[in-house]
């Protein structure tokens, strides 16, 4: 799956134009939890957290990659060795040998912008879709319960404003939807099953929002990466109780802007039950 459409300007510059993000600012520079690092562009697994180590270089460092997942090639100037995703050719960073940080004597120096992180330690490949169904707090809360969900991220999608804030989107003038970016293991959870749950936890027949959350930012939509996903959504919509009344839009994915930290996993972090969606099943 090519996820170029959802990349921010920084992610696009790094992944597709070999840029380097600033040191010590990347999301994964200092993470130290068990799991797997995925390619941000295509979703395949690249590195296990067991191979991550602190090098104090300012970027995430790994002493090994998952077999056959990373390709090495000399930079045009011959000074360094670039590393890319073997499947989609996304630029990851560079690899260095002989520094003696670990017994493997190798340092894959990787841009956080090129990566996603999931807590699964064995995942090999993933699928992604972006969903909008009212307040993103409730949608995320319910979807996280599904077996096969690897990552949910609340954020904003569909508008033209770069780096939108919650206040910008709530004003209803940016064109953005409140969305949840969902990465899942398609060997455990099929897209059809994910969509069935999505349509259970909100009202796809409401045109102007969800419940008391009124406004264009709360409208129902499925943002797809390819025609295959669109076909699956169309099929799922036809199975709903009143398919002719469905107001859910099928849209192409556009830039995904992750929401402010206090919105993430909101109900679980605050120890309260969701109240902002139509159905609490």
C-alpha positions in Angstrom: 0.0 0.0 0.0 1.4 3.4 -1.1 0.5 5.9 1.6 2.0 9.0 -0.1 -1.3 10.8 0.0 -1.4 11.0 3.8 2.2 12.2 4.3 2.9 15.6 5.7 5.4 17.9 4.0 8.2 16.8 6.3 7.4 13.1 5.9 7.2 13.5 2.1 10.6 15.4 2.0 12.3 12.7 4.1 10.6 9.6 2.5 10.6 10.7 -1.2 13.3 13.3 -1.4 16.0 12.0 0.9 15.8 14.8 3.4 16.9 14.4 7.0 14.8 15.6 9.9 16.4 17.7 12.6 18.3 15.8 15.3 16.7 15.0 18.7 13.2 16.1 17.7 11.9 12.9 16.1 9.0 11.0 17.8 11.0 7.8 18.2 14.4 9.1 19.1 14.2 8.0 22.7 11.4 5.4 22.7 12.2 2.2 24.6 9.2 -0.1 24.5 8.7 -3.5 22.9 7.1 -3.6 19.5 7.9 -3.1 15.8 8.7 -0.1 13.6 6.9 0.0 10.3 7.6 1.8 7.0 5.4 4.9 7.1 4.9 4.8 3.3 3.9 1.1 2.8 3.3 -0.3 6.2 5.7 -3.3 6.1 7.7 -4.1 9.2 11.3 -2.9 9.2 12.8 -3.1 12.7 12.0 -4.8 15.9 12.3 -2.8 19.1 14.7 -5.4 20.5 17.3 -4.1 18.1 16.9 -0.5 19.0 19.6 1.1 21.2 20.6 4.5 22.4 23.5 6.0 20.4 23.0 9.6 21.4 23.3 10.6 17.8 19.9 12.3 17.7 18.0 9.8 15.6 16.5 6.3 16.3 19.3 3.7 16.1 19.0 0.0 15.4 21.8 -2.6 15.1 19.8 -4.9 12.8 16.8 -4.9 10.5 14.1 -7.5 9.8 15.5 -9.9 7.1 15.1 -8.6 3.5 13.2 -5.5 4.7 15.9 -2.8 4.2 18.1 -2.2 1.2 21.5 -0.6 1.3 23.1 1.5 -1.5 25.9 4.1 -1.6 24.9 7.7 -1.7 25.7 9.4 -5.1 28.7 11.1 -3.5 30.0 7.8 -2.2 30.4 9.1 1.3 27.6 7.2 3.1 25.4 4.2 2.6 21.7 5.1 2.2 19.0 2.7 3.6 15.6 2.4 2.0 12.5 0.2 2.4 13.0 -2.8 0.2 9.4 -2.9 -0.9 8.4 0.8 -1.6 11.9 2.4 -1.7 11.1 4.9 1.0 14.2 6.7 2.2 14.9 5.7 5.8 18.3 7.2 6.6 21.8 5.7 6.6 23.7 2.8 7.9 27.2 2.9 9.6 29.6 0.1 10.5 32.5 -0.2 12.8 31.3 2.1 15.6 31.2 -0.6 18.2 28.0 0.5 19.9 26.7 -3.1 20.1 28.1 -6.5 19.3 26.6 -6.4 15.9 28.8 -3.3 15.2 26.1 -1.7 13.0 24.0 1.4 13.3 20.9 1.9 11.2 20.3 5.7 11.7 16.7 6.2 10.8 14.4 9.3 10.5 11.4 9.0 12.8 9.4 10.6 9.9 9.9 7.4 7.9 8.4 5.2 10.6 5.3 4.1 12.4 5.4 2.1 15.7 3.1 -0.6 16.9 3.3 -2.7 20.0 3.0 -6.0 18.1 6.4 -7.9 18.2 5.8 -10.3 15.3 3.8 -8.3 12.7 5.2 -8.5 9.1 2.7 -6.5 7.0 -0.2 -4.2 7.6 -3.1 -2.3 6.0 -4.3 1.2 6.8 -7.5 3.2 6.4 -8.8 6.6 7.8 -12.2 6.9 9.3 -14.4 9.8 10.2 -17.6 9.4 12.3 -18.2 12.3 14.6 -16.0 13.0 17.6 -12.7 11.1 17.2 -12.5 10.3 20.9 -15.3 7.8 20.7 -14.4 6.3 17.3 -10.9 5.6 18.6 -12.2 4.2 21.9 -14.4 1.6 20.2 -12.0 0.6 17.4 -9.1 -0.1 19.8 -11.1 -3.0 21.2 -11.0 -4.9 17.9 -8.6 -7.8 17.7 -6.2 -7.0 14.9 -6.0 -3.3 15.5 -2.3 -2.3 15.7 -2.4 1.5 15.9 -5.0 4.2 16.1 -4.2 7.9 15.8 -6.7 10.7 16.1 -6.2 13.6 13.8 -7.4 15.9 11.0 -7.8 15.1 7.3 -9.6 16.5 4.2 -8.8 20.2 4.5 -6.3 22.5 2.9 -4.9 24.3 6.0 -1.5 23.0 7.0 -0.8 22.1 10.6 -4.4 22.6 11.7 -5.1 22.9 15.4 -8.2 21.6 17.2 -9.5 25.1 17.5 -9.0 25.6 13.7 -11.0 22.5 12.9 -13.7 23.2 15.4 -14.4 26.5 13.7 -15.7 24.4 10.8 -14.0 26.5 8.1 -10.9 24.5 7.3 -12.6 21.6 5.5 -11.0 19.1 7.8 -12.7 16.1 9.4 -12.0 14.7 12.8 -10.6 11.3 11.8 -8.9 8.2 13.2 -6.0 6.8 11.3 -6.2 3.0 11.7 -3.4 0.5 11.0 -4.4 -3.2 11.3 -3.2 -6.7 10.7 -5.2 -7.8 7.7 -4.4 -11.5 8.5 -6.5 -11.2 11.7 -9.0 -8.4 10.8 -10.4 -8.0 7.4 -11.4 -4.5 6.2 -15.0 -5.6 5.9 -15.0 -6.5 9.6 -13.4 -3.2 10.5 -16.0 -1.3 8.5 -18.9 -3.3 10.1 -17.7 -2.1 13.5 -17.3 1.4 12.3 -20.9 1.6 11.0 -22.1 0.1 14.3 -20.6 2.8 16.5 -21.9 5.9 14.7 -24.9 6.9 12.6 -24.0 6.8 8.9 -27.4 8.3 8.0 -26.8 11.6 9.7 -25.7 14.3 7.3 -24.6 17.2 9.4 -22.5 15.6 12.2 -23.1 13.0 14.9 -25.7 13.4 17.6 -25.3 16.7 19.3 -21.9 17.3 17.6 -23.0 19.3 14.6 -20.7 20.6 11.9 -18.9 19.6 8.8 -15.9 18.4 10.9 -18.1 15.7 12.4 -19.5 14.2 9.2 -19.2 10.5 8.4 -16.6 9.5 5.8 -14.2 6.7 4.9 -11.0 7.9 3.4 -9.5 5.3 1.1 -6.0 4.7 -0.4 -7.0 2.8 -3.4 -9.9 1.6 -5.6 -10.0 -1.8 -3.8 -10.7 -0.1 -0.5 -13.4 2.0 -2.1 -15.1 -1.1 -3.6 -15.1 -2.7 -0.2 -16.7 0.4 1.4 -19.4 0.4 -1.3 -20.1 -3.2 -0.7 -20.3 -2.6 3.1 -22.6 0.4 2.7 -25.1 -1.7 0.6 -25.5 -4.1 3.5 -26.6 -1.4 5.9 -30.2 -1.4 7.1 -31.2 1.7 5.1 -28.5 2.0 2.4 -30.4 4.7 0.4 -30.3 7.0 3.4 -26.6 6.7 4.0 -24.7 10.0 4.1 -21.2 8.5 4.6 -18.8 9.9 2.0 -16.2 7.9 0.3 -13.1 10.1 -0.1 -9.5 9.9 -1.3 -7.0 10.1 1.5 -5.3 13.5 1.9 -2.6 14.8 4.3 -3.1 13.4 7.8 -2.3 15.8 10.6 -2.0 14.1 14.0 -4.0 15.7 16.7 -2.6 17.3 19.9 -1.4 14.9 22.5 -4.2 15.4 25.0 -6.7 14.0 22.4 -5.0 10.7 22.0 -6.7 7.7 23.6 -8.8 10.3 25.4 -11.4 8.2 27.3 -9.0 5.6 28.5 -6.5 8.2 29.7 -9.2 10.0 31.6 -10.9 7.0 32.9 -14.4 7.9 31.6 -16.9 6.2 29.3 -17.5 7.6 25.8 -20.4 9.9 25.5 -19.9 11.6 22.1 -21.0 8.9 19.7 -24.5 7.8 18.7 -24.1 4.2 19.6 -22.0 2.9 22.5 -21.8 -0.8 21.5 
